Amino acid sequence: MANRFRNERIEIKLTKEEKEVFEKKMRLANCKTMSHFLRKCVLEKEIYVVDLEPFRNLQWLLSNATNNINQIAKATNTTGVIYKNEIEAMNKQIEKLSREIWQIHSLLLNKAK
């Protein structure tokens, strides 16, 4: 093995189900050997690290807005009255949510380029 170009060995253990998925993906990639498939996956593919923090903020904003909408709906159904300041507050939350979504959308578009 000393005269071989590729002389480092890696071993993996898989469950039966994982092996079936592995073999299916290997066939889809038109790779005849496991070594070729692994080299292709490791050496030719990009690795992306996704920062999920903007999505957590978005989830919080969405949850907050829907809670406020539910509170306003409950009060309106109970009293038959809706206040202008409640509508304005709800609109501000929706605008903030829209800005967050647009920022995430822009980030994703820039990453894709």
N, C-alpha and C positions, 0 to 999 in steps of 0.2 A: 504494500500500500504506500510505501514511501515515495515511489515514483509516479503516483497518481496525482493529477491536478487537484481533484477534490478528494481530500483525504480525511476530512473531519466528518464524524458521524453523529446524527441526532436520532433519538428514538422517542416515539410517542405511544401512549396507550390510550385506546378509545373504547367506548362501549360499542355494542353491536349497532345501535341506532346511529351513533356518531360516525362509525365506520361507513355505514350506508350513505349518510349525507356526504361524507368526504369523497367516497367513490363516485357519487352522482355528480358532484361539483367537478371532480377530476375529469369525468367524461364530457361534461359541458364545456370545459376549457380545452378539450381536445388534447389532453396530456396522456401519454401512454404509460408513464411511470410515476410513482409517487414522488420520486426525487425531482423530476421535471416540474410537476405540479407545485410542489413546495417552493422550489426556486422561483418559479413564475410568480407565485403569490407574494413571496417575501421580497424579491428583488425588483419586480416590475410594477408593483402596485403602490399608490400613494397612501400614506397614513394621515388621516385627518383627526385632529383633536378638536372636539366641539365644546365650547364653553356654554354650559346650560344656564348660567346665571341670568341672562336676559329673559329666558323662558320662565324661570322662577319668578322674576319680577312681573312678567306678563301674567302669569297665573295668579299672583297676588292681586294685581290690579283688576283682573277679570272677576275674581271672587269678591273683591270689595265692591265693585260696581253692581254685580248681580245681587249681593246682599242689600245694598241700598235701594235698588229697584224693587225688590221684594218688600222691603219695609214701607216704601212709598205706596206700592200697590195695596198692601194690607190696610194702611191708614186711609187711603182713598176709598177703598171698598167699605170700610167701617163708617167713615164720616161723610163720604160723598164729596169731599173737598180735597183739592191738590193745590199746594202752595208753589208760587213762582220760584222762590228760592230753592225748593227741592228739585224742581226741573232744571234750574241753572246748575246746581251742584252735580246733578246726574249728567248733564251735558259736558261739564268740565271733566268728569271722570271718563266719559266716553271719548272725549278729545285726547286726553292723556293716553288712554289705551290705544287709540288709533295711531298716535305718534310712536309709541313703543313698538307696535306691530310694523309700522313703516321702517323704523330703524333696524329692526331684526331682518326685515325683508331686504333692505339695502345691504346689510352685512352679508347675508347669504348670497346675494347676487354678486357682490365683490369677491367672495370666496370661490364662486363657481367660475369666474373668469381667469 
